[in-house]
Amino acid sequence: MKPTSSCNDLNDQSVDSPTLKKINMKPSNSSNDLPVLPSLKKLNMKPSNSGNDQPNSPSLKRINMKPSNSCNDLPEQSGSPTVTPRTPAVVVSNSSKALASSASGKSLLGSNSSKSLVVSSSSKSLLGSNSSKSLLVSGSSKALGQKMKYVKQVTGKNNDTELHLAAQRGEASAVKEILGEIDAQMLQTLSGTEFDEEVAEIRSAVVHEVNELGETPLFTAAERGHINVVEELLPYMTKEGLAMKNKTGFDALHIAASQGHQAIVQLLLDCDPELSKTIAQSNSTALVSAASRGHTSVVKVLLEKDPSLIHIPRSNGKNALHLAVRQGYVEIVEALLAKETQLPRRTDKKGQTPLHMAVKGVSSEVVRLLLQADPASVMLQDKFGNLALHVAARKKRTEIVNEILLVKDTDVNALTRDNRTALDIVIGLPLSEEAAEMKECLMRYGGFTANELNNQPRDELRKTVTEIRNDVHSQLEQARKTNRNMNGIAKELQKLHRAGILNAANSVTVVAVLFATVAFAAIFTVPGGDDDNGMAVMVHTAAFKIFFISNAFALFTSLAVVVVQITVVRGEIKSERRVIEVINKLMWLASVCTSVSFISSSYIVVGRRNRWAAVLVTVIGSVTMIGLLGGMTYYVVKSKRIRRVRKREKYYRNRSNFWHDLSDSDINSIYAI
């Protein structure tokens, strides 16, 4: 392309341009014949009354610029956004990059007489060049600077397009309208098989347009969480467009993950799962961005889509777990550890494990999770020889120091590369309550300073160990004597218990014999008397039959109790206790049967006229027996349940005390020295 000397020459030269063919544009000798394209909406130009041949485009309204019948009628820009006839012509594309490239003088076309404005409909094509994204300028660089300043006033501080602004506001309807306007405008210029291809190309150029920050409309919508706008833009995005980064190195997935927009992250990954592997500055993945900001739901979505993300560290070697534990995000730490159990052993470029990072924070729960996942990590050193214990002591994390010292693998007197123990570090801290508490805790677990470790004579240490060992043996011997005394006491209690069981059995036997005697005698003293043949007078009544049967049950049940008591073998306490339980239940049955016998005989004795008395006796007896037996049954069941619970608690308490005694014994402290 070469510079022209007039507007006519410029238009003649542009006749064969592929871009002009797209929009069915033909050259003319006046600016009235220039078509108004969709991209003019960005500039909000509005036509004047003289441009009757030109359709009204809302794009012309934005810079309040109107075409005239000749190139010389263009207004000049003054303090307000207008253009004078002396202003040189400018060709503007949708891309903010065009301004930059034009300002550098790489794509300038000079013209002495051309003063008309020509705007291409696509950021991909300008006049005779399909790939040009340049600004066509004639005149001085001062005029170019004025136009660049004016374009920024129109499009915003970041040179945002209308699509960017709609995405910022979350107006999905506006986005849909802008994209649909392309179809409407192209229907006027294209027809046939070219239409779909041309519209798709232009629409793709619009949705992939970036502002001065390198952000696409999709990026803007994803950053602000406008999922409805993202849904409108995604069908028109290419894979390359989805992965486009802004000037800070973030793409749409990274910014959505860092802002915690879980639904948008899910939508982007469903569209292109490979997005999860894209990296931003410092080699950060979307998982790292989400984990460092505490977005648990986003972390879970990313891990579900691609668990391998957990192995990708940043450029400094820190992975997602390093950053999550530093901030104390418990749920994220649990999710990461569930995916990879060896993650607590990963180190960064300083040799720091996640445990080193966790103790710098304030969450003892996170430290506890890491120690449960890998207790051995407590002895991993960084490049300076620091254990997590040293870092926690330096940071004055008292509670975390206690958690670390509870791990049996912890060496409380481990030295750093500068030959300092944890106690040395604590002593060097300014006086405070935390420092005093940590010092006491370290000394309680056998902590020494480096000088004490180096200067303590071996003989003195051996002597101390021997004395402590003798004390331990004397205490063990005393414990054995105590156990022997306890065994003697237990035997005495066992004897007393057996004597109690025998007394109870004898008492039950006496009562059973008494019941049997009463039942046996009752059959010969039948209520109502006998006839001449010795048969009971009331034998045919229901009351007599009930009396006879219940009396028999009472007799035989009592006799069974007596037989069991006579024949049972004495010796085992458990067996005797079970026999007592059985005969007690039999005695309950005998009591019930005796009560029924008495109630039925009352019906025989009082007769029909005084039946109310028999009914009253029945009610009194039933309530008494049912209440008594029900209460006894409840008490027995409850007692058994309580005994079982106490036995279980005693078992667990003894077991807990055993392990507690082992962990608190002086032997461990001796050999820890």
C-alpha positions in Angstrom: 0.0 0.0 0.0 1.4 3.4 -0.9 0.4 7.0 0.2 -2.2 8.7 -1.9 -2.6 12.3 -2.9 -6.3 12.6 -2.5 -9.4 11.0 -1.1 -10.3 9.8 -4.6 -7.0 8.1 -5.0 -7.4 6.5 -1.6 -10.9 5.2 -2.5 -9.7 4.0 -5.9 -6.9 2.1 -4.3 -9.3 0.4 -1.8 -11.7 -1.0 -4.4 -10.0 -4.4 -4.6 -9.6 -4.7 -0.8 -11.0 -8.0 0.5 -12.4 -6.1 3.5 -14.4 -3.8 1.3 -15.7 -6.8 -0.6 -16.9 -8.3 2.7 -19.2 -5.3 3.4 -20.0 -4.7 -0.3 -18.3 -1.3 -0.1 -17.5 0.6 -3.3 -15.4 3.7 -3.6 -16.8 7.1 -4.4 -15.6 10.7 -4.7 -17.4 11.9 -1.6 -17.7 10.7 1.9 -21.5 10.5 1.6 -21.2 7.1 -0.2 -19.2 5.6 2.7 -21.2 2.8 4.4 -21.5 2.8 8.2 -20.3 -0.4 9.7 -20.9 -2.3 13.0 -17.5 -1.4 14.3 -18.5 2.3 14.2 -20.6 1.6 17.3 -17.4 1.7 19.2 -16.8 5.3 18.2 -20.5 6.3 18.6 -20.4 8.5 15.4 -23.6 10.0 14.2 -24.3 11.2 10.7 -25.1 14.8 9.7 -28.0 15.9 7.6 -25.8 16.1 4.6 -25.0 12.4 4.7 -28.4 11.4 3.4 -27.1 8.4 1.4 -25.6 6.9 4.6 -27.7 4.8 7.0 -27.9 6.0 10.6 -25.6 3.9 12.8 -25.7 4.1 16.6 -22.0 3.9 16.4 -21.7 7.4 15.1 -23.4 8.8 18.1 -20.6 8.1 20.4 -18.0 10.6 19.2 -20.7 13.0 17.9 -19.0 12.9 14.4 -21.0 13.3 11.2 -19.9 12.8 7.6 -20.1 15.6 5.0 -20.5 15.7 1.2 -16.8 16.2 0.7 -13.5 15.4 2.3 -13.0 19.1 3.2 -16.2 19.3 5.3 -14.9 17.2 8.2 -14.9 19.3 11.4 -11.8 19.8 13.5 -11.5 18.5 17.1 -11.3 21.2 19.7 -11.7 21.1 23.4 -14.9 19.1 23.0 -15.0 15.8 20.9 -15.6 17.3 17.4 -13.5 17.2 14.2 -12.8 20.3 12.0 -12.2 20.3 8.3 -8.5 20.7 8.9 -8.1 17.5 10.9 -6.3 14.8 8.9 -8.1 11.6 8.1 -7.9 8.6 10.4 -8.7 5.0 9.9 -9.5 3.2 13.2 -9.7 -0.5 13.9 -11.5 -2.0 16.9 -8.2 -3.0 18.5 -6.4 -0.8 20.9 -3.2 -2.4 19.5 -3.8 -0.5 16.3 -3.3 2.8 18.1 0.0 1.7 19.5 1.3 0.3 16.2 0.3 3.5 14.4 1.9 5.7 17.0 5.1 3.9 16.4 5.0 4.8 12.8 5.0 1.2 11.5 1.8 1.5 9.5 1.2 5.1 8.6 -0.1 6.3 5.2 0.6 9.9 4.5 -1.8 11.9 2.4 -1.6 15.7 1.7 -5.2 16.2 0.8 -7.0 13.2 2.3 -9.2 14.4 5.1 -11.9 11.7 5.2 -12.6 9.1 7.9 -12.6 5.4 6.9 -13.4 2.7 9.4 -13.0 -1.0 8.7 -15.7 -3.4 10.0 -13.2 -5.9 11.4 -10.1 -5.5 13.5 -8.5 -8.1 11.2 -8.8 -6.1 8.0 -8.0 -2.5 6.9 -8.5 -1.4 3.3 -6.1 -3.3 1.1 -4.6 -5.5 3.8 -6.5 -8.5 5.4 -4.1 -8.7 8.4 -3.6 -5.0 9.0 -4.5 -3.7 12.5 -3.0 -0.3 11.9 -4.1 3.3 12.1 -4.1 5.2 8.8 -3.1 8.8 9.4 -2.2 11.8 7.3 -0.9 15.0 8.8 1.1 15.7 11.8 1.9 13.6 14.8 0.2 16.2 16.9 -3.1 15.4 15.3 -2.5 11.7 15.9 -1.9 12.4 19.6 -5.2 14.4 19.8 -7.1 11.5 18.2 -5.5 8.9 20.5 -6.5 11.0 23.5 -10.0 11.4 22.2 -10.4 7.7 21.5 -9.5 7.0 25.1 -12.1 9.5 26.3 -14.8 7.7 24.2 -13.8 4.1 25.1 -12.8 4.4 28.7 -9.4 4.5 30.5 -8.5 1.0 29.3 -9.8 1.4 25.8 -12.7 -1.0 26.4 -15.1 -1.9 23.7 -18.8 -1.9 24.1 -18.6 -5.7 24.6 -16.1 -5.1 27.5 -18.4 -2.6 29.1 -21.4 -4.8 28.8 -19.4 -7.7 30.3 -18.3 -5.5 33.2 -21.9 -4.6 34.0 -23.1 -8.2 33.6 -25.6 -7.3 31.0 -26.1 -10.6 29.1 -28.9 -9.0 27.0 -26.6 -6.2 25.8 -23.9 -8.8 24.9 -26.4 -10.8 22.9 -27.6 -7.6 21.2 -24.1 -6.6 20.2 -23.3 -10.0 18.7 -26.7 -10.1 17.0 -26.1 -6.6 15.5 -23.2 -8.2 13.5 -25.7 -10.5 11.8 -28.1 -7.7 11.1 -25.4 -5.5 9.6 -23.9 -8.3 7.5 -27.3 -9.3 6.1 -27.3 -5.9 4.3 -23.9 -6.6 2.6 -23.5 -10.4 2.3 -25.6 -13.1 0.8 -25.1 -16.7 -0.3 -22.6 -19.2 1.0 -20.2 -16.5 2.2 -22.5 -15.3 4.9 -21.9 -17.8 7.7 -18.1 -17.8 7.2 -17.8 -14.0 7.1 -20.1 -13.4 10.1 -18.3 -16.1 12.2 -15.0 -14.4 11.3 -16.2 -10.9 12.3 -17.9 -12.1 15.4 -14.8 -14.0 16.5 -12.8 -10.8 16.0 -15.2 -8.9 18.2 -15.3 -11.4 21.1 -11.6 -11.9 21.1 -10.9 -8.1 21.1 -8.6 -7.0 24.0 -8.4 -3.7 25.8 -5.2 -2.0 26.9 -4.8 -4.5 29.8 -4.9 -7.4 27.4 -8.3 -8.5 28.7 -11.0 -10.1 26.5 -14.7 -9.6 27.3 -14.8 -13.2 28.6 -11.9 -12.4 31.0 -13.8 -9.3 32.2 -17.0 -11.3 32.8 -15.2 -14.2 34.5 -13.4 -11.7 36.9 -16.6 -10.2 38.0 -18.5 -13.4 38.3 -21.1 -12.7 35.6 -21.9 -16.3 34.5 -24.8 -15.3 32.2 -22.3 -13.2 30.2 -19.8 -16.0 30.1 -22.5 -18.4 28.8 -23.3 -15.9 26.0 -19.6 -15.5 25.0 -18.3 -19.1 25.3 -19.9 -20.5 22.0 -17.9 -17.9 20.0 -14.6 -18.4 21.8 -11.8 -20.5 20.2 -9.4 -22.6 22.4 -6.7 -20.1 21.8 -9.2 -17.3 22.9 -10.0 -19.2 26.1 -6.4 -19.4 27.0 -5.6 -15.7 26.2 -3.8 -14.0 29.1 -3.9 -10.4 30.2 -0.8 -8.4 30.8 -0.4 -9.8 34.3 -0.4 -13.4 32.9 -3.9 -14.4 34.0 -6.4 -16.1 31.7 -10.2 -16.4 32.3 -9.9 -19.6 34.3 -7.2 -18.3 36.6 -9.1 -15.1 37.4 -12.3 -16.9 38.0 -10.5 -19.4 40.3 -8.7 -16.7 42.2 -12.0 -14.8 42.7 -13.8 -18.0 43.9 -16.4 -18.1 41.0 -17.0 -21.9 41.2 -19.8 -22.0 38.6 -17.7 -20.2 36.0 -14.7 -22.4 36.7 -16.9 -25.5 36.1 -18.3 -24.0 32.9 -14.8 -23.1 31.5 -13.5 -26.6 32.3 -16.5 -28.3 30.7 -15.8 -26.2 27.6 -12.1 -27.1 27.5 -10.6 -29.4 30.2 -7.1 -28.6 29.1 -7.5 -25.1 30.5 -6.7 -26.5 34.0 -3.1 -27.0 32.9 -2.5 -23.4 31.9 -0.1 -21.4 34.0 0.1 -17.7 35.0 3.0 -15.7 36.2 5.4 -17.6 38.6 4.2 -20.8 37.1 1.0 -20.7 39.1 -1.9 -23.0 38.2 -5.6 -22.2 38.8 -5.4 -24.7 41.7 -2.6 -22.7 43.3 -4.6 -19.4 42.8 -7.8 -20.9 44.4 -5.9 -22.6 47.3 -4.0 -19.5 48.2 -7.2 -17.5 48.5 -9.3 -20.1 50.4 -11.8 -21.0 47.7 -12.7 -24.6 48.8 -15.4 -25.2 46.3 -13.1 -24.2 43.4 -10.3 -26.4 44.7 -12.6 -29.4 44.8 -13.8 -28.8 41.2 -10.3 -28.5 39.9 -9.1 -31.6 41.7 -12.1 -33.6 40.4 -11.3 -32.5 36.8 -7.6 -33.0 37.0 -5.9 -34.5 40.1 -2.5 -34.1 38.6 -2.6 -30.4 39.2 -1.6 -31.1 42.8 1.9 -32.0 41.6 2.6 -28.7 39.7 4.5 -26.2 41.9 5.1 -22.5 41.4 8.5 -21.3 40.2 9.6 -21.0 43.8 8.8 -24.7 44.4 5.7 -24.1 46.6 2.6 -26.1 45.7 -1.0 -25.6 46.6 -0.6 -27.3 50.0 2.2 -24.9 51.0 0.0 -21.9 50.3 -3.2 -23.4 51.9 -1.5 -24.4 55.2 0.2 -21.0 55.5 -3.2 -19.3 55.5 -4.8 -22.0 57.7 -7.5 -23.2 55.3 -8.5 -26.5 57.0 -11.0 -27.7 54.4 -8.6 -27.2 51.5 -5.8 -28.9 53.4 -8.1 -31.9 54.0 -9.1 -32.0 50.3 -5.5 -31.9 49.1 -4.3 -34.6 51.6 -7.1 -36.8 50.6 -5.8 -36.7 47.0 -2.1 -37.2 47.7 -0.7 -38.7 51.0 2.9 -37.9 50.1 2.2 -34.2 49.6 3.5 -33.2 53.2 7.0 -34.3 52.1 7.2 -32.0 49.1 9.7 -29.2 49.6 10.2 -25.8 47.9 13.4 -24.3 46.7 14.3 -23.3 50.3 13.8 -26.9 51.4 10.6 -26.0 53.3 7.9 -28.6 53.7 4.2 -27.7 54.2 4.8 -28.2 57.9 7.4 -25.4 57.9 4.8 -23.2 56.2 2.0 -24.2 58.6 3.9 -23.4 61.8 4.4 -19.9 60.5 0.6 -19.5 60.6 -1.6 -19.6 63.7 -3.8 -22.7 62.9 -2.8 -25.6 65.2 -5.6 -27.7 63.6 -3.7 -27.5 60.2 -0.5 -28.6 62.0 -2.3 -31.5 63.6 -3.6 -32.6 60.2 -0.1 -32.6 58.7 1.3 -34.5 61.6 -1.4 -37.1 61.4 -0.8 -37.5 57.7 3.0 -37.9 58.1 4.5 -37.8 61.6 8.0 -38.3 60.3 7.8 -34.9 58.5 8.5 -33.3 61.9 12.2 -34.2 61.5 12.6 -32.8 58.0 15.0 -29.8 57.8 15.1 -26.9 55.4 18.3 -25.6 53.8 19.2 -23.8 57.0 18.8 -26.9 59.1 15.6 -25.7 60.7 13.0 -28.2 61.8 9.4 -27.1 62.1 10.0 -26.9 65.8 12.7 -24.3 65.3 10.4 -22.2 63.1 7.5 -22.4 65.5 9.7 -21.3 68.4 11.1 -18.4 66.4 7.5 -17.3 65.5 6.4 -17.7 69.2 3.7 -20.2 68.3 3.2 -21.8 71.8 0.3 -24.0 71.0 2.0 -25.4 67.9 5.2 -26.1 69.8 3.1 -28.2 72.2 1.6 -30.1 69.3 5.0 -30.9 67.7 6.5 -32.0 71.0 3.6 -34.5 71.4 5.0 -36.4 68.4 7.3 -39.1 69.6 9.7 -38.7 66.7 10.5 -35.1 67.6 14.1 -34.4 68.7 13.7 -31.5 71.1 17.5 -30.9 71.1 18.1 -31.0 67.3 20.6 -28.4 66.1 20.3 -26.0 63.3 23.2 -25.2 61.0 24.2 -22.3 63.2 24.4 -24.8 66.1 21.3 -23.7 68.0 18.6 -25.7 69.7 14.9 -24.7 70.0 15.6 -23.7 73.6 18.5 -21.4 72.4 16.0 -19.7 70.0 13.4 -19.2 72.7 16.0 -17.8 75.1 17.1 -15.3 72.5 13.5 -14.0 72.1 12.4 -10.8 73.8 10.9 -11.3 77.2 7.2 -12.2 76.9 4.6 -14.6 78.2 4.8 -16.8 75.1 8.6 -17.1 75.4 8.4 -18.1 79.1 5.7 -20.6 78.4 7.6 -22.2 75.5 10.8 -22.3 77.5 9.0 -24.2 80.3 7.5 -26.6 77.8 10.8 -27.3 76.1 12.6 -27.9 79.4 9.7 -30.2 80.5 10.4 -32.4 77.4 14.1 -32.5 78.1 15.2 -29.5 76.1 18.8 -28.1 76.6 20.8 -25.3 75.1 23.7 -26.2 72.8 26.3 -25.2 75.5 24.6 -27.6 78.0 24.7 -30.4 75.5 28.4 -29.8 74.7 29.7 -29.1 78.2 27.9 -31.6 80.3 30.3 -34.3 81.5 29.6 -37.9 80.5 30.2 -39.3 83.9 27.7 -36.9 85.4 25.1 -37.8 82.8 25.7 -41.5 83.3 25.4 -41.0 87.1 22.1 -39.2 86.6 20.8 -41.9 84.3 21.7 -44.6 86.9 20.0 -42.7 89.7 16.8 -42.3 87.7 16.9 -45.9 86.6 17.2 -47.0 90.3 14.3 -44.8 91.2 12.3 -46.4 88.4 13.1 -49.9 89.7 12.2 -49.0 93.3 8.9 -47.6 92.0 8.2 -50.7 90.1 8.9 -52.9 93.1 6.5 -50.8 95.2 3.9 -51.2 92.5 4.3 -55.0 92.7 3.8 -54.9 96.5 0.7 -52.8 96.0 -0.6 -55.3 93.5 -0.2 -58.1 95.9 -2.1 -56.2 98.6 -4.8 -55.5 96.1 -5.1 -59.2 95.2 -5.5 -60.0 98.9 -8.2 -57.4 99.3 -9.9 -58.8 96.2 -10.0 -62.3 97.6 -11.6 -61.0 100.8 -14.2 -59.2 98.8 -14.8 -62.4 96.9 -15.4 -64.4 100.1 -17.9 -61.8 101.3 -19.6 -61.9 98.0 -19.9 -65.6 98.1 -21.3 -65.5 101.6 -23.9 -63.0 100.5 -25.0 -65.3 97.6 -25.3 -68.3 100.0 -27.4 -66.2 102.4 -29.7 -65.1 99.6 -30.1 -68.7 98.4 -31.0 -69.9 101.8 -33.6 -67.1 102.2 -35.1 -68.0 98.9 -35.3 -71.7 99.8 -37.2 -70.9 103.1 -39.7 -68.7 101.2 -40.1 -71.4 98.5 -40.9 -74.0 101.2 -43.4 -71.7 102.7 -45.1 -71.1 99.4 -45.3 -74.8 98.7 -46.8 -75.5 102.2 -49.5 -72.9 101.7 -50.3 -74.1 98.2 -50.5 -77.7 99.3 -52.8 -76.9 102.2 -55.1 -74.8 100.1 -56.2 -77.7 98.0 -57.6 -79.5 101.1 -59.4 -76.4 102.4 -61.4 -75.6 99.3 -63.7 -72.6 99.6 -67.4 -73.7 99.7 -66.7 -77.0 101.3 -67.2 -80.6 100.0 -70.3 -82.7 99.3 -70.9 -86.2 100.7 -68.7 -87.7 98.1 -65.7 -85.4 99.0 -66.1 -83.4 95.8 -65.9 -79.6 96.1 -69.3 -78.0 96.0 -68.0 -75.1 93.6 -66.1 -77.4 91.3 -68.2 -76.4 88.3 -67.6 -72.7 88.6 -64.9 -70.7 86.6 -63.5 -69.2 89.7 -62.8 -72.6 91.2 -61.1 -73.8 88.1 -58.8 -70.7 88.0 -58.1 -71.2 91.8 -57.2 -74.9 91.2 -54.8 -74.2 88.3 -53.0 -71.2 89.7 -52.6 -73.0 93.1 -51.0 -75.9 91.3 -48.6 -73.6 89.5 -47.6 -72.0 92.8 -47.0 -75.4 94.4 -44.9 -76.9 91.7 -42.9 -73.7 91.0 -42.0 -73.4 94.7 -41.0 -77.1 94.8 -38.8 -76.5 91.7 -37.0 -73.7 93.5 -36.4 -76.0 96.5 -35.0 -78.8 94.3 -32.7 -76.5 92.4 -31.3 -75.1 95.7 -30.7 -78.6 97.1 -29.0 -80.0 94.0 -26.9 -77.0 92.8 -23.1 -77.4 93.1 -21.3 -74.7 95.1 -18.0 -73.3 94.1 -18.1 -71.0 91.1 -19.4 -67.5 91.9 -20.7 -66.8 88.4 -22.7 -70.0 88.3 -24.1 -69.4 91.8 -25.1 -65.9 90.7 -26.9 -67.1 87.6 -28.8 -69.8 89.7 -29.9 -67.0 92.1 -31.2 -65.0 89.2 -33.2 -68.0 87.8 -34.8 -69.0 91.1 -35.7 -65.3 91.8 -37.7 -65.3 88.5 -39.3 -68.6 89.6 -40.3 -67.1 92.9 -41.9 -64.2 91.1 -44.0 -66.6 89.1 -45.0 -68.5 92.3 -46.0 -65.2 93.9 -48.2 -64.3 90.9 -49.9 -67.7 90.9 -50.5 -67.5 94.7 -52.1 -64.1 94.2 -54.3 -65.3 91.4 -55.4 -68.3 93.6 -56.4 -65.9 96.4 -58.3 -63.6 94.0 -60.3 -66.5 92.4 -61.1 -67.9 95.8 -62.5 -64.6 96.9 -65.1 -64.8 94.1 -66.2 -68.2 95.5 -66.4 -67.0 99.1 -68.3 -63.7 98.7 -70.9 -65.0 96.2 -72.8 -63.1 93.7 -74.5 -60.6 96.0 -71.1 -59.2 97.2 -69.4 -59.5 93.9 -68.1 -55.9 94.3 -65.9 -57.0 97.1 -64.3 -59.6 95.0 -63.8 -57.1 92.2 -62.2 -54.7 94.6 -59.8 -57.4 95.8 -59.0 -58.2 92.2 -58.1 -54.5 91.4 -56.0 -54.1 94.5 -54.1 -57.3 93.9 -53.6 -56.7 90.2 -52.3 -53.1 90.7 -50.0 -54.2 93.5 -48.5 -57.2 91.8 -48.2 -55.5 88.3 -46.7 -52.4 89.8 -44.3 -54.3 92.0 -43.2 -56.8 89.3 -43.0 -54.0 86.7 -40.8 -51.9 88.9 -38.6 -54.8 89.8 -38.2 -55.7 86.1 -37.2 -52.2 85.2 -34.7 -52.0 88.0 -33.1 -55.3 87.0 -32.8 -54.3 83.4 -31.4 -50.9 84.2 -28.9 -52.4 86.7 -27.6 -54.8 84.1 -27.2 -52.0 81.6 -25.3 -49.8 84.1 -23.0 -52.7 85.0 -22.2 -53.3 81.3 -21.5 -49.6 80.8 -19.3 -49.4 83.9 -17.4 -52.5 82.9 -16.7 -51.0 79.4 -15.6 -47.7 80.9 -13.3 -49.4 83.3 -11.7 -51.4 80.5 -11.1 -48.3 78.4 -9.9 -46.3 81.4 -7.4 -49.0 82.4 -6.2 -49.2 78.9 -5.8 -45.5 78.6 -4.0 -45.2 81.9 -1.6 -48.0 80.8 -0.6 -46.1 77.6 -0.5 -42.8 79.5 1.8 -44.2 82.1 4.1 -45.5 79.3 4.2 -42.1 77.5 4.8 -40.2 80.8 7.5 -42.5 82.2 10.9 -41.2 83.0 12.5 -43.8 80.8 11.6 -41.9 77.6 13.0 -38.7 79.1 16.2 -40.5 80.1 17.0 -41.8 76.6 15.8 -38.6 75.0 18.8 -36.9 76.6 
